[in-house]
Amino acid sequence: MTAASRRRRAAPSIEVEVLTESAQWRAEPQAEPAVRRAALSTAAHTGAEGEVSVVLADDAAVRILNRTWRGIDKPTNVLSFPAPATGGPGAPRVLGDVVIAYETVRREAAAEGKPFEHHLAHLVVHGFLHLLGYDHETESDAETMERLECTILEGLEVNDPYAPRDSET
């Protein structure tokens, strides 16, 4: 698809709500704009329409969610909670919630030598794609999802998160 044809295509109708549930996120003033850009870019690339919430939480909150919903008693970087298909004709489609753990994201970005905002953008894209039904349970599904993530992130000027780091080559 050419840039001109992308501009002609109607933009999807998407509402992104960013909820800051942990004061730690105040140390990252660009977090909310980065989250919003990543979510809007994901919607534009996939044609997703509706409402999505991104919750900026901490490790403690994500650990509880991970234990409750996945049976894994530790924090993780991102969790996605797709909304059930409900609502009548004309009602906005609620896509679901993406929850991100501050300390884990901060730690991973530092360990991987990535800018915090880039890692955050990747996790928003990854979590949003899960809301849309993408997964990485099989190698084929993982390749499809990772290709789409990289395409979206490239538009945000974020390097391929799956490329090997220099120290690993």
N, C-alpha and C positions, 0 to 999 in steps of 0.2 A: 504494500500500500504506500503510495507517495504521500509526501507531506501535504500537498494540496488536497488530496482526497480525504486525508484525516481531518483537515480543517473544515471541509464541507460537511462531514458527518456530524449529525447533531450530538452535542455533548450529553452524556448520560445525566439523569437527574439523581444526584447523590447528596445526602446530608451526612456530614461527618461531625460527630460530637466527641470532643476530647475532654475527658474527666481526669483531673489530677487528684489522686487519692493519697499521695505521699508527698510530704513537704520536701523530700530529697530532690524531687524534680525541679524545685526552684533554682537549684544550682545550674540548671541547663535551660537558659532562657530561650534557646532556639529549638527546644524539644517539641513544643506544641506546633510551631509552624512546619517543622520537619515531618511530624506525624500527619498533619493535614495534607501537605504536598504528596507524601507517599500514598495516602489513602485515595486522594483525588486522581493521581496518576494510575493507580491500580484500577479504579473504576473506569477511567477513560480507555485503558488498554483492553479491558474485559467486557465493556458495555454494561457493567453492573449498575443497577439502579436501586434506590431505596435509602435506608438509614443504617449507618454503622457507628458503633461507639468504640472508642479506644480509651482504655482505662490505664493511666500511668500510676502503677502501684509500686509496692516494695516487695522484697523477697518474702517477708513474713506473710503478707496477704496472698501472694502467688503460691507459696508453700501450702497454705490451707486449701486453696482451690485445687491445686494439683493432687493433694491427698484425698480430698472429697470426691473429685470427679474422675480421677485417673488411678487412684490407689497408689500414687507415688509420693512418698513423704519427704519431698525436698522441693526447693524452688526450681523454676526453669525460666528461660528468658521470655517466652511468649506462650500464651494459651489462647485458643479460639473457642468461642461458644456460639455456634450457629443457632439462629432463632428458628423455632418451628414455623412452618408455613401456615400463617393465619391471616386473618383480616379479610374483609369483604371487598367487593369491587370498589375501586377508587381509593382504597386505603393504601398508604405507603407501605412498601415491603420493608420489613425490618430484617436486615441481614444477620445481625448478631453483634457480639462483643469480642474485642481483642484486648487482652490484658497483658501488660508488659511490666517486668520486674526490674526496677532501677539498678539495684546492686549487681545483679547478674549481668545485665547489659553493660554496665560500666566496667566490670571485671573482664568480660569477654572482649570488649573493644580494646582495652589496654593489652590484654594477653595476645591478641591478634594484630596489634599495631594498626588498628583502624580508627578513623575519626568516630567519635561517639555518635554523632548525627547520622553517619553513613550506616553504622550497625543498627541504629534505631530504625532508620528508613527500611532497611532490609527486613527487619522483624515485623514491621507494620505490613509491608507487602506480603510477606510469608503468611502472617496471620490472617490477613484479608482474603488471600487466595484459599485458605482453609475454609473460610466462611462460604466461599463460592463452590465448595465441593472438591477442590484440588487436594491431592494428598501425595504422600511419598512412601506408601506401604510397599510398592513393588518398584523394581529398578526402572521400568518403563514410566510409571507414574512420577517417580522422582525426577527423571530426566525431563519430562514434560513440564513439571512444576518449576524446576530450576531454570530451564530455558526462558520461561515466561517471567520469572523473577528477574533474571539478568536483563531481559529486554526492558522491563519497567524501570529497573534501577539505572540502566544506561541513560534513559531519558532524564533521570534525576542527577546525572553526572556522578553516580556512585559506582565504584569499581566492582567487578564480578566477585561476589562474596565466596564463590566456590573455587576460584583460581588458587593454586598453591602459592603460599608465601615464599619469598626469596629464600628464607632459611630452610624451607622444606624441599627445595629443588636441588 
